[in-house]
Amino acid sequence: MKYRFLCLCFVSTLVNPYLAQAREFESAIYAMDLRELVSIKSVQTASLTTKSQKLVPASVTTINQKQIETSGARNLYELLDMRVPGLQIWRHHWEAKHLGVRGIISDREDKYLILVNGRILNEKTHAGAVSERDLPFLGDIEQIEVVRGPGSIVYGPGAVAMVIAIKTKDASDNQKVSASLKMGAGDEYVGADINLPFSYGNHLQGYLFAGVSSHQGADSESAQFFPSLSTEEYTTHIPSVAGEFNHLA
């Protein structure tokens, strides 16, 4: 118990600077008037050209680097669940979790596209939108744009429900060498990662991101799981609820 308390104190010390930066960023946004807000331009996933947020012909959620750092999300699933309106996460029995938006979801993961630096990661057989969705590392992501709605007119087949465009950091972003350590309690989650930009002369630049984590999770006795059991099988495996089933019948 003492170990967990010290870990939480250490994590709180690391998070406080990021929270201060987030408050400064939000204060700067709220201080802008309407003319300044609509004049902000960025390359939009829903458009082929640079437009202001006001003129983008789609519902787009943008998640920047500061929001990622201060979210506390442990993976891409949690980050999108926090930030994207109307997004659903469907837990599958034996496969990866499934993402959907506005009620459109499929166990083939073929109703939306995932892009990393403009490259589509969807494969065309079973798994669909394949990516590092469940890995607990978000430190190499610069920005995420989520188009909530069809995007096939720009990206072709597959962008039926949404488009998730991920932009990673690179050597041209003036990144500094940094490292982070995450520790938790309960499920005994521990993770560490490092950002390492480097350059050689004036013509060669590179960026390296690496991480390692350990997440044991709950044991089988604490989190029992009985998938797809009939009434008879439930009453056999869980006798304590047999009477409740008989009462309902």
Secondary structure, DSSP 4 states (H G I P E B T S, - for coil): -HHHHHHHHHHHHHHHHHHHHHHHHHHHHHTS-HHHHHT-EEE-TTSSSEEEGGG-SS-EEEEEHHHHHHH--SSHHHHHHHHSTTEEEE--SSS--EEEETTB--TT--SEEEEETTEE-B-SSSS-B-SSTTSS--TTEEEEEEEES--HHHH-TT-SSEEEEEEE--GGG----EEEEEE-SSS--EEEEEEEEEEETTTEEEEEEEEEEE-----TTTS---TT--HHHHHHH-GGGHHHHHHH-
